[in-house]
Amino acid sequence: MNVTLAVKQYISKMIESSGPGMKVLLMDKETTSIVSVVYTQSEILQKEVYLFERIDSQNRDNMKHLKAICFLRPTKENVEHLIQELRQPKYSVYFIYFSNVISKSEIKALAEADEQEVVAEVQQIITKEYEPFDFRKTEVPPLLLILDRSDDAITPLLNQWTYQAMVHELLGLNNNRIDLSRVPGISKDLREVVLSAENDEFYANNLYLNFGEIGTNIKNLMEDFQKKKPKDKQKLESISDMKAFVDNYPQFKKMSGTVSKHVTVVGDLSRLVSERQLMEVSEVEQELACQNDHSSAQQNVRRLLQNPRVSEIDAVRLVMLYALRYEKHSSSILPSLMEELNRKGLSERHRKMVQAVVEYGGKRVRGSDLITPTDAVAITKQFFKGLKGVENVYTQHQPLLHDTLDQLIKGRLKDSQFPYLGPSSLRDR
């Protein structure tokens, strides 16, 4: 299910139901974020929505020529704001949509406040609490697989190497926006950038690709541009070369649309990978997750903990992985590694995470055989020729979910781990 598309369709239906004419979209803090994720301003303007306001704003003008589409969460605060709004309406008519269930008493309070009869419609997008689980009818009934996060505590601890995952992990993505204001030498127009697969073709085509492939794809776009201007050919061997290219050729920046933005994002990812020694960290993470060489693992983890360039969060995650992997090992050096964390200056809160993750997802808790040792095959690093600083990492680890789904498809899930409820005919199909 494409959640973004589903929400976009809900909002489109709200807007279209109000009919033709100029509109204002009246929202709260949370629904404002929801709308901004699924719609660009230019897109929503095409639907005759010319104004965006917050229901809690005290300085809104009377605009009786506008229809109000209210998209709100059914909180007590929002209902109270809406009651005050309806007592002194600023717009000609109101179409009210709540993001979830609202009580009958609150509906009554809104009706009593609507003395001027400006409310045309009140709806709940989710009209009943059970509707999210009312699956559409299909020839083959769907199967609901219920999982427990504690079955696989390892996967969330590993550094990721695909574009979208790295952006989330290293830069932070909030409502499709990245704050790059702290990047050294960043230009004013790139201090905050938007990454949306809905409106950014390059991002949509590359968000699941490995890090090195992103750099290669950007380089290819620039080289194609250079072929059209052979006199101005410039070497593109690194991220810094690509940044210089964008600065020197503003016409490329204009033509490429969003590519210069991705040069900046990939450049900062590359900087963080280098600063935090993430290639080395990830290599040891993969060894802990996939191999069964305790002697090598303890040496590598200790070596990285003593490296001042390894960040606190990476250090504690390495120890958490070690604790999960060698939880019952007779020669475990976990107490010694905890001392290393202490010497590195990690807070007690961070150190307590190690025991917490074992209690949450250790052998005693998880229902599956999470760790199956494989042959000791070193992690593969593939270096793309002509682009320095953006290596590609193909990891050995596969999430437990991959195997679980494979066993489900083949009809081999163990009843002891996944008890089945339902008609036997569905189970055997």
Salt bridges, closest charged atoms under 4 A:
GLU16 OE2 - LYS47 NZ 3.73
ASP28 OD2 - ARG73 NE 3.26
GLU43 OE2 - LYS8 NZ 3.17
GLU48 OE1 - LYS23 NZ 3.37
ASP56 OD2 - ARG54 NH2 3.05
GLU85 OE1 - ARG60 NH2 2.58
ASP152 OD2 - ARG149 NH2 3.99
GLU169 OE2 - ARG317 NH1 2.56
ASP189 OD2 - LYS253 NZ 3.05
GLU192 OE1 - ARG177 NE 3.67
ASP200 OD2 - LYS261 NZ 3.02
ASP200 OD2 - HIS262 NE2 2.85
GLU223 OE2 - LYS219 NZ 3.90
ASP224 OD1 - LYS227 NZ 3.91
ASP268 OD1 - ARG271 NH2 2.63
GLU275 OE2 - ARG271 NH1 3.05
GLU280 OE1 - ARG303 NH1 3.38
GLU283 OE1 - LYS381 NZ 3.50
ASP314 OD2 - ARG276 NH2 3.00
ASP314 OD1 - ARG317 NH2 3.27
GLU340 OE2 - ARG302 NH1 3.59
GLU340 OE2 - ARG343 NH2 3.19
GLU348 OE2 - LYS352 NZ 3.49
ASP403 OD1 - HIS402 ND1 3.59
ASP406 OD2 - LYS410 NZ 3.19
ASP415 OD1 - ARG427 NH2 2.51
